[in-house]
C-alpha cells in the first residue's frame, strides 16, 4: 500500500510511505483505550517530494491608463501531476486549511489558489483523498504521548506550535518508529517535509484504527 501526506502551500512538500499490509492485521496495539494495527512497524520505503514552482506574470490596469506588471509564484501543476502518476498512491492525506482573520487578503487568496490547484490535480486523477483536520497536531501528540512518550521527551524545551518541534518529532518517527535512516529531514528548511510526514502519520492512525471486537478476533 502506498499513501502520500501533503503539506499544502507554495513551498509545501509530499511524503510518500510504502506499507507492507500483508501481515499488518496479525497484531494490534492499544493506545489510550483505542485499538490500532501497528502500521509503523511495516514501513518499507520513505520518499519526499518538494513542490516545484513557476513564475507567472500578470498585468494590472491602473488609473491614467497605466499598467503594472507583477510576478507571482505558482506551483507547477504538470510536474505535480507527473509525480502522482509515477507514484500511483492508494490514498492521499491532505491537510485541510483555511484562512485566518489576521491573514492579508492577497496572501490568503494566493494560498487558497495554490491549495485549490493541489486538490484539483488529486481529484482529476481519481485518487482517493482524505482531508486531515487543521487540529491534526493535537491528535498526533496525544497518540504519540500515550504510545511512546519518549518521542516527546524534550516537550518542555520545544513548544508544540513550532517548526522545530515538528522537525524533531518527524526525525524521531523515522528513526525510532519506522526504524529507517533519516536522510530526508536534517535542516530547518525541511520543516515542510516534516509536516507532510506528520500529516501522513495522522491519516494512517485513523485509517488503521480498529474496533475492539475486531481486535479480539486477532
HUNOR-V292665 format. One record per residue. N is the residue number from 0. RES is the residue in one small letter. PHI is phi in whole degrees, 0 to 359 (* if undefined). Layout:
n = {N/N}
res = {RES/RES}
phi = {PHI/PHI}
This chain:
n = {0/1/2/3/4/5/6/7/8/9/10/11/12/13/14/15/16/17/18/19/20/21/22/23/24/25/26/27/28/29/30/31/32/33/34/35/36/37/38/39/40/41/42/43/44/45/46/47/48/49/50/51/52/53/54/55/56/57/58/59/60/61/62/63/64/65/66/67/68/69/70/71/72/73/74/75/76/77/78/79/80/81/82/83/84/85/86/87/88/89/90/91/92/93/94/95/96/97/98/99/100/101/102/103/104/105/106/107/108/109/110/111/112/113/114/115/116/117/118/119/120/121/122/123/124/125/126/127/128/129/130/131/132/133/134/135/136/137/138/139/140/141/142/143/144/145/146/147/148/149/150/151/152/153/154/155/156/157/158/159/160/161/162/163/164/165/166/167/168/169/170/171/172/173/174/175/176/177/178/179/180/181/182/183/184/185/186/187/188/189/190/191/192/193/194/195/196/197/198/199/200/201/202/203/204/205/206/207/208/209/210/211/212/213/214/215/216/217}
res = {x/x/x/x/x/x/x/x/x/x/x/x/x/x/x/x/x/x/x/x/x/x/x/x/x/x/x/x/x/x/x/x/x/x/x/x/x/x/x/x/x/x/x/x/x/x/x/x/x/x/x/x/x/x/x/x/x/x/x/x/x/x/x/x/x/x/x/x/x/x/x/x/x/x/x/x/x/x/x/x/x/x/x/x/x/x/x/x/x/x/x/x/x/x/x/x/x/x/x/x/x/x/x/x/x/x/x/x/x/x/x/x/x/x/x/x/x/x/x/x/x/x/x/x/x/x/x/x/x/x/x/x/x/x/x/x/x/x/x/x/x/x/x/x/x/x/x/x/x/x/x/x/x/x/x/x/x/x/x/x/x/x/x/x/x/x/x/x/x/x/x/x/x/x/x/x/x/x/x/x/x/x/x/x/x/x/x/x/x/x/x/x/x/x/x/x/x/x/x/x/x/x/x/x/x/x/x/x/x/x/x/x/x/x/x/x/x/x}
phi = {*/234/234/229/258/237/264/286/140/301/248/285/208/235/244/257/239/258/237/275/264/296/245/296/273/271/210/211/233/250/233/54/69/244/251/217/284/281/300/294/276/238/285/263/207/231/221/228/229/263/300/269/248/235/256/245/259/231/250/246/277/242/295/57/59/272/239/242/255/235/251/231/267/227/281/279/293/292/293/295/296/298/300/296/292/289/275/49/289/282/205/240/255/245/297/278/238/206/286/250/303/274/288/292/301/296/293/296/295/295/296/299/295/296/298/296/298/298/295/296/299/297/291/295/269/56/261/300/239/235/276/263/304/296/268/300/294/297/296/294/297/299/294/298/298/280/269/209/294/296/293/246/297/252/299/284/277/242/301/297/269/235/294/297/297/300/299/295/293/297/299/288/296/296/276/267/264/282/60/240/284/267/243/252/239/232/239/300/292/269/296/290/296/300/298/295/293/295/296/298/297/298/298/289/303/291/294/255/280/227/281/295/295/292/296/292/276/282}
